[in-house]
């Protein structure tokens, strides 16, 4: 179980960043800002993802648990993607969903890779 679950999750988790990279600029652009502000508004989701990833990594290592620290962020990412798929008229909710999708996905990926390499 320790090797097979990460092996299944790695391709799945690696495909989500591609979706975010292609669709986030369009969502942020639809907020109605200039191109420069659009670029600036693309930074906060990454900052939140970085912070979340560091917190998840510290607690995962401290508690020596990987599974729960993979599954919780993936559930958060799925919630963010579900909001993005289901809400099309509320741009601010879609922007908030970007935070969930990025923070969840990019927090799970390092733990999956660590889990595979440490085999524990």
Contact map, one row per residue, 1 for C-alpha under 8 A:
111110000000000000000000000000000000000000000000000000000000000000000000000000000000000000000000000000000000000000000000
111111000000000000000000000000000000000000000000000000000000000000000000000000000000000000000000000000000000000000110011
111111100000000000000000000000000000000000000000000000000000000000000000000000000000000000000000000000000000000000110010
111111110000000000000000000000000000000000000000000000000000000000000000000000000000000000000000000000000000000000000000
111111111000000000000000000000000000000000000000000000000000000000000000000000000000000000000000000000000000000000000000
011111111100000000000000000000000000000000000000000000000000000000000000000000000000000000000000000000000000000110110000
001111111110000000000000000000000000000000000000000000000000000000000000000000000000000000000000000000000000000000010000
000111111111000000000000000000000000000000000000000000000000000000000000000000000000000000000000000000000000000000000000
000011111111100000000000000000000000000000000000000000000000000000000000000000000000000000000000000000000000000100000000
000001111111110000000000000000000000000000000000000000000000000000000000000000000000000000000000000000000000100110000000
000000111111111000000000000000000000000000000000000000000000000000000000000000000000000000000000000000000000000000000000
000000011111111100000000000000000000000000000000000000000000000000000000000000000000000000000000000000000000000000000000
000000001111111110000000000000000000000000000000000000000000000000000000000000000000000000000000000000001001100000000000
000000000111111111000000000000000000000000000000000000000000000000000000000000000000000000000000000000000000100000000000
000000000011111111100000000000000000000000000000000000000000000000000000000000000000000000000000000000000000000000000000
000000000001111111110000000000000000000000000000000000000000000000000000000000000000000000000000000000001000000000000000
000000000000111111111000000000000000000000000000000000000000000000000000000000000000000000000000000001001000000000000000
000000000000011111111100000000000000000000000000000000000000000000000000000000000000000000000000000000000000000000000000
000000000000001111111110000000000000000000000000000000000000000000000000000000000000000000000000000000000000000000000000
000000000000000111111111000000000000000000000000000000000000000000000000000000000000000000000000010011000000000000000000
000000000000000011111111100000000000000000000000000000000000000000000000000000000000000000000000000000000000000000000000
000000000000000001111111110000000000000000000000000000000000000000000000000000000000000000000000000000000000000000000000
000000000000000000111111111000000000000000000000000000000000000000000000000000000000000000000000000000000000000000000000
000000000000000000011111111100000000000001000000000000000000000000000000000000000000000000000000010000000000000000000000
000000000000000000001111111110000000010001000000000000000000000000000000000000000000000000000000000000000000000000000000
000000000000000000000111111111000000000000000000000000000000000000000000000000000000000000000000000000000000000000000000
000000000000000000000011111111100000000000000000000000000000000000000000000000000000000000100110000000000000000000000000
000000000000000000000001111111100000010011000000000000000000000000000000000000000000000000000010000000000000000000000000
000000000000000000000000111111111110010000000000000000000000000000000000000000000000000000000000000000000000000000000000
000000000000000000000000011111111000000000000000000000000000000000000000000000000000000000100000000000000000000000000000
000000000000000000000000001111111000000000000000000000000000000000000000000000000000000000110000000000000000000000000000
000000000000000000000000000011111100000000000000000000000000000000000000000000000000000000000000000000000000000000000000
000000000000000000000000000011111111110000000000000000000000000000000000000000000000000000000000000000000000000000000000
000000000000000000000000000010011111110000000000000000000000000000000000000000000000000000000000000000000000000000000000
000000000000000000000000000010001111111000000000000000000000000000000000000000000000000000000000000000000000000000000000
000000000000000000000000000000001111111100000000000000000000000000000000000000000000000000000000000000000000000000000000
000000000000000000000000000000001111111110000000000000000000000000000000000000000000000000000000000000000000000000000000
000000000000000000000000100110001111111111000000000000000000000000000000000000000000000000000000000000000000000000000000
000000000000000000000000000000000011111111100000000000000000000000000000000000000000000000000000000000000000000000000000
000000000000000000000000000000000001111111110000000000000000000000000000000000000000000000000000000000000000000000000000
000000000000000000000000000100000000111111110000000000000000000000000000000000000000000000000000000000000000000000000000
000000000000000000000001100100000000011111111100000000000000000000000000000000000000000000000000000000000000000000000000
000000000000000000000000000000000000001111111110000000000000000000000000000000000000000000000000000000000000000000000000
000000000000000000000000000000000000000111111111000000000000000000000000000000000000000000000000001000000000000000000000
000000000000000000000000000000000000000001111111100000000000000000000000000000000000000000000000011001100000000000000000
000000000000000000000000000000000000000001111111110000000000000000000000000000000000000000000000001001100000000000000000
000000000000000000000000000000000000000000111111111000000000000000000000000000000000000000000000000000000000000000000000
000000000000000000000000000000000000000000011111111100000000000000000000000000000000000000000000001000100000000000000000
000000000000000000000000000000000000000000001111111110000000000000000000000000000000000000000000001001110110000000000000
000000000000000000000000000000000000000000000111111111000000000000000000000000000000000000000000000000100110000000000000
000000000000000000000000000000000000000000000011111111100000000000000000000000000000000000000000000000000000000000000000
000000000000000000000000000000000000000000000001111111110000000000000000000000000000000000000000000000100010000000000000
000000000000000000000000000000000000000000000000111111111000000000000000000000000000000000000000000000100111010000000000
000000000000000000000000000000000000000000000000011111111100000000000000000000000000000000000000000000000010000000000000
000000000000000000000000000000000000000000000000001111111110000000000000000000000000000000000000000000000000000000000000
000000000000000000000000000000000000000000000000000111111111000000001000000000000000000000000000000000000010000000000000
000000000000000000000000000000000000000000000000000011111111100000000000000000000000000000000000000000000010011000000000
000000000000000000000000000000000000000000000000000001111111110000000000000000000000000000000000000000000000000000000000
000000000000000000000000000000000000000000000000000000111111111100000000000000000000000000000000000000000000000000000000
000000000000000000000000000000000000000000000000000000011111111111001000000000000000000000000000000000000000001000000000
000000000000000000000000000000000000000000000000000000001111111110000000000000000000000000000000000000000000000000000000
000000000000000000000000000000000000000000000000000000000111111100000000000000000000000000000000000000000000000000000000
000000000000000000000000000000000000000000000000000000000011111110000000000000000000000000000000000000000000000000000000
000000000000000000000000000000000000000000000000000000000011111111000000000000000000000000000000000000000000000000000000
000000000000000000000000000000000000000000000000000000000001101111111000000000000000000000000000000000000000000000000000
000000000000000000000000000000000000000000000000000000000001000111111100000000000000000000000000000000000000001100100001
000000000000000000000000000000000000000000000000000000000000000011111110000000000000000000000000000000000000000000000000
000000000000000000000000000000000000000000000000000000000000000011111111000000000000000000000000000000000000000000000000
000000000000000000000000000000000000000000000000000000010001000011111111100000000000000000000000000000000001001000000000
000000000000000000000000000000000000000000000000000000000000000001111111110000000000000000000000000000000011101100000000
000000000000000000000000000000000000000000000000000000000000000000111111111000000000000000000000000000000001000000000000
000000000000000000000000000000000000000000000000000000000000000000011111111100000000000000000000000000010000000000000000
000000000000000000000000000000000000000000000000000000000000000000001111111110000000000000000000000000111011000000000000
000000000000000000000000000000000000000000000000000000000000000000000111111111000000000000000000000000011001000000000000
000000000000000000000000000000000000000000000000000000000000000000000011111111100000000000000000000000010000000000000000
000000000000000000000000000000000000000000000000000000000000000000000001111111110000000000000000000110111000000000000000
000000000000000000000000000000000000000000000000000000000000000000000000111111111000000000000000000111111000000000000000
000000000000000000000000000000000000000000000000000000000000000000000000011111111100000000000000000010010000000000000000
000000000000000000000000000000000000000000000000000000000000000000000000001111111110000000000000100110000000000000000000
000000000000000000000000000000000000000000000000000000000000000000000000000111111111000000000000111110000000000000000000
000000000000000000000000000000000000000000000000000000000000000000000000000011111111100000000000110110000000000000000000
000000000000000000000000000000000000000000000000000000000000000000000000000001111111110000000000000000000000000000000000
000000000000000000000000000000000000000000000000000000000000000000000000000000111111111000001100100000000000000000000000
000000000000000000000000000000000000000000000000000000000000000000000000000000011111111100000100110000000000000000000000
000000000000000000000000000000000000000000000000000000000000000000000000000000001111111100000000000000000000000000000000
000000000000000000000000000000000000000000000000000000000000000000000000000000000111111100000000000000000000000000000000
000000000000000000000000000000000000000000000000000000000000000000000000000000000011111111001100000000000000000000000000
000000000000000000000000000000000000000000000000000000000000000000000000000000000001111111100100000000000000000000000000
000000000000000000000000000000000000000000000000000000000000000000000000000000000000001111100000000000000000000000000000
000000000000000000000000000000000000000000000000000000000000000000000000000000000000001111111100000000000000000000000000
000000000000000000000000001001100000000000000000000000000000000000000000000000000000000111111110000000000000000000000000
000000000000000000000000000000100000000000000000000000000000000000000000000000000000000001111111000000000000000000000000
000000000000000000000000000000000000000000000000000000000000000000000000000000000010001001111111100000000000000000000000
000000000000000000000000001000000000000000000000000000000000000000000000000000000011001101111111110000000000000000000000
000000000000000000000000001100000000000000000000000000000000000000000000000000000000000000111111111000000000000000000000
000000000000000000000000000000000000000000000000000000000000000000000000000000000000000000011111111100000000000000000000
000000000000000000000000000000000000000000000000000000000000000000000000000000111011000000001111111110000000000000000000
000000000000000000010001000000000000000000001000000000000000000000000000000000011001000000000111111111000000000000000000
000000000000000000000000000000000000000000011101100000000000000000000000000000010000000000000011111111100000000000000000
000000000000000000000000000000000000000000000000000000000000000000000000000110111000000000000001111111110000000000000000
000000000000000000010000000000000000000000000000000000000000000000000000000111111000000000000000111111111000000000000000
000000000000000010010000000000000000000000001100100000000000000000000000000010000000000000000000011111111100000000000000
000000000000000000000000000000000000000000001101110110000000000000000000100110000000000000000000001111111110000000000000
000000000000000000000000000000000000000000000000100000000000000000000001111111000000000000000000000111111111000000000000
000000000000100110000000000000000000000000000000000000000000000000000000110110000000000000000000000011111111100000000000
000000000000000000000000000000000000000000000000110010000000000000000000000000000000000000000000000001111111110000000000
000000000000000000000000000000000000000000000000110111011000000000000100100000000000000000000000000000111111111000000000
000000000000100000000000000000000000000000000000000010000000000000001110110000000000000000000000000000011111111100000000
000000000100110000000000000000000000000000000000000000000000000000000100000000000000000000000000000000001111111110000000
000000000000000000000000000000000000000000000000000010001000000000000000000000000000000000000000000000000111111111000000
000000000000000000000000000000000000000000000000000000001001000001001100000000000000000000000000000000000011111111100000
000001001100000000000000000000000000000000000000000000000000000001000100000000000000000000000000000000000001111111110000
000001000100000000000000000000000000000000000000000000000000000000000000000000000000000000000000000000000000111111111000
000000000000000000000000000000000000000000000000000000000000000000000000000000000000000000000000000000000000011111111100
011001000000000000000000000000000000000000000000000000000000000001000000000000000000000000000000000000000000001111111111
011001100000000000000000000000000000000000000000000000000000000000000000000000000000000000000000000000000000000111111111
000000000000000000000000000000000000000000000000000000000000000000000000000000000000000000000000000000000000000011111110
000000000000000000000000000000000000000000000000000000000000000000000000000000000000000000000000000000000000000001111111
011000000000000000000000000000000000000000000000000000000000000000000000000000000000000000000000000000000000000000111111
010000000000000000000000000000000000000000000000000000000000000001000000000000000000000000000000000000000000000000110111
